[in-house]
Amino acid sequence: MKTGRKLIDEIDGFKTPAGSCAFWWLGQHSFAVKIGDAVCYLDPYLKADKSRLMPQVLQPVDMTNAAIIFGSHDHGDHIDRAAWPEIAKASPGAVFVVPMLLRQRIVDELRLPADRVLGVDVERGATVGGIKISAVPAAHEFLDLDPATGLHPYLGFVIEANDFCIYHSGDTCIYEGMQAALRRWRIDLTFLPINGRDAKRLAANCIGNMTYQEAADLAGAIRPGLTVPAHYGMFEFNTQAPQPFADYMKIKYPHLAVKIPVLAEPAAVKSTR
């Protein structure tokens, strides 16, 4: 397993022709994705935490190749606040994409240049260097809206570039209208959480996600080219083995491809369009 600069060098050298991408799982719901010549980091969680069950494969200083850093919501394993200023220094050309509701808070509290932090929401996407970004609401147990602004605190992202389409759901449960909203796109690759939820975790303020069965049914509804389970294996109190998800998909949706990611190992994906 490559880590640090060796992993960055591998990402930089990986070729992704039109109609393809490559990804590397960084643990939890974190991925490095190369799409064309651009490297995007989805919810990178890099914190040195004694409760981690997975090793850190990157340090912020290593990340010199970032074009876009995505943060789907303001929880520490999705917007790693200590890491972001260091990533901004390591990749001075990178921009940070967050829910519009959080944008000013992130600028002010992390002291990031305002022109490097982009806010998106359902009716407000963005385009960065030819990469089109759309926002999809996420129901992190609840489909919350800020009452003052009507903006969403939790989002998923649809990323389109290089004749390829990626959906990173962020942390979410299924909600009414979700499947219909996602059918607007022909998704080549999706990353879905499978860690589930229960009363014990919610009582401890550990807000939950889809169960692996629900994630499988969402994949069955939107029919991506490849589904990758995520958000597991990092914390003992909040995990789910991925193999039951893969087994369930094989039985219920045998026509859909699944890949269980391997930490820091490259995976190349071609569009089926």
PyMOL commands that set and color helices and strands:
alter all, ss='L'
color gray80, all
select helices_A, chain A and resi 4-13+60-62+83-90+100-110+114-116+178-182+199-203+212-222+243-252
alter helices_A, ss='H'
color red, helices_A
select strands_A, chain A and resi 20-27+30-35+38-42+68-70+95-99+117-120+126-128+131-137+155-161+164-168+189-193+226-230+257-258+266-270
alter strands_A, ss='S'
color yellow, strands_A
deselect
rebuild
show_as cartoon
